[in-house]
Amino acid sequence: MSSSTSFHQSSRQQKPPKRSWASTSVSDFQAVLKSSKRVLALCGAGLSASSGLETFRGAGGMWRNYKASALATPEAFENDPGLVWLFYAYRRHKALNAKPNMGHYALAELARRKGEEGFMCLSQNIDGLSQRANHPAAQLKLLHSSLFDLKCFSCPYIEKDNFSDPLHPSLIIDEASITARLSAASKTNKKSLSNSTSKSPTIPIDELPHCPACKTGLLRPGVVWFDESLPKQTLTEIDQWIGSGLIDLCLVIGTTAQVYPAASYVQVASKEGARIAVVNMDSRELGSAGSLRSVDFLFEGDAARVLPDILGGVVGGLEEFCGGGGDGERGSG
Ligand code: APR
């Protein structure tokens, strides 16, 4: 069960990559997948990379270009709500213009084939792409909530599934200048946060979306920020699923697995004797999935291509999603 419920990045120094003894055999993996009664998946930004959405820590990752502490914390919002809103309005815009890839569809089909007791997907992603791939809702737990939920910064008001883009006239995204603007402003916000000086607001407060319930509070993105608690109900549902039987196989897909409590679920599964199967473009930083054994699996490559292949034995060819059918596109990676 998850040790701490507040969202934080592991401060442990990344151990140098251990040479992995993990198997790369697709046929062996497919035999394990078929015989596994209960499969858990932990997904991260790498699952959506092939849909054109940025990751956080890899090459070109968001936290390489922007200061997370100046954009994804309650203090940052308090200090410059307009800047934080620009960052999330930009991500909403990008996610709404992206499409689920074959990795999302393969996991959704695996959920249908294995059923609610047989498969649970824990996603760190807030982009909505798994939902748009028709992943069964009961088998998809959003650890960090969603870009499309809103909540009031002052009262308990919550609004789910608001897909409007722009969300507000002051949040229209100019794609040509947004990234440079965010990069510069996040550095200034970080400086003013660290020496607790106030800075001129990126957008005047009265031009930002306000709460329709209490009228005075500012609306904020309904996502989980650093040092915030993960949604209690979600954690309870995950613990109930994990507690209802041993896990045979844990898929760790497109994540550095270093943000807790999300990353702790890999350790929970491993302690129960589950075999671990990592799908990642780069096996150097695997966080809580970093010590793979010979009974485990490591598939290096684009999740949008690897997942349909390694899950193929259970989910079939996914023809209806290739090209014209659904929303999905084969991985461009
Ligand atoms: N296919 C598979 N893996 C990929 C691909 C791809 N096409 N592209 C990148 N990756 C891998 C990277 O090698 C990296 O291991 O995806 C991982 C992305 O790691 P991060 O950028 O750290 O993203 P994530 O693990 O999801 O971050 C967890 O941190 O900042 C918070 O809220 C944020 O939910 C996020 C959390």
Boltz pocket constraint, residues with backbone or C-beta under 6 A from the ligand:
constraints:
  - pocket:
      binder: B
      contacts: [[A, 43], [A, 44], [A, 45], [A, 46], [A, 47], [A, 49], [A, 50], [A, 55], [A, 56], [A, 57], [A, 58], [A, 61], [A, 124], [A, 125], [A, 144], [A, 224], [A, 253], [A, 254], [A, 255], [A, 256], [A, 257], [A, 258], [A, 259], [A, 279], [A, 280], [A, 281], [A, 282], [A, 285], [A, 301], [A, 302], [A, 303], [A, 304], [A, 333]]
      max_distance: 6.0
